[in-house]
Amino acid sequence: METTNPRINVTLDRSEFDLIKQYAQAKRISLSQAMLKLTLEKLEDYEDMLLAEKALGRIKSNKGNYLTMKDLESAFNEL
């Protein structure tokens, strides 16, 4: 079956394969879907980390506009 989507081959040891297979069975999805889901979740975590680092850099440099938690709570309480 031909596809235009890019593919990646991954070599796993037996214990890693068995764990992913167990996950796929528990979720009732294919191994490919399990690998895609797990990969996308990890990429989202990585993206969150990059955004947090960027925000922290802005806070440390005082170049960003941001609210402290105290400011946010005050604004929320005024509603």
N, C-alpha and C positions, 0 to 999 in steps of 0.2 A: 504494500500500500504506500503510494507516494504522498508526501506532504510537503508543504512549503514552509512549515514552521521549523525553526532551528531545533536541533536536538543535542543533548549532551549524554555521553555514556559515563556511567559511574561504576567503579569497581569497589565492592564492599567485601568485608570479611563475613564469615557465616553468621556471627552473632549480630552484626549490624543489619544484615539482610533479614534475619529472623525477627528482629525487633520491628523493622519497617513492615514486614509481612503481617505480624501480629497487629500492628496499628491499623493497617489497611483492612484487615478482617474485622476488627472492632468497629471501624467506621463504615464498613460495608462499601468500600471503594476499591478501585484497582490499585496495583502497586504504582503505576504511573501517576495516578491521581494523588496517592499518598505522598510520593516524592515531590510533586508539584506543590501540594498544600504545605508540607513541611518546609520546603525551600522558600516559598513566598512568605510564610510566617517569620522565618529567620531574616529574610531581607527587610521586612517591615520593622523588625527589631533593630536592625542595622541602620535603617533610615531614621528611626526615632533617635538613636544614639547620635547620629550626625547632626540632626536638628538641635538636640539638646546641647551638644558641644558648641554649635554656632550661637545659640542663645546665651550660653554661659560666657562665651567670648565677648558678646555684646554687653552683657551685664558688667563684666570685669573692666571693659574699656569705657564704660559709661557713654557709649555712642548710640545705644538703643533706647527707645522709649518703652518703658515697661512700668508695671504697677507692682508694688510690693504686696504681699499677702494682706497686710494691714490696710493698705489703700483699697484693695479689692473687697475686703470685708466691709469697710466703711461704705463703699459705693453700693454694695449689695443691700446693706441694712437701710439705706436711704430709699429703697424701692418700696 
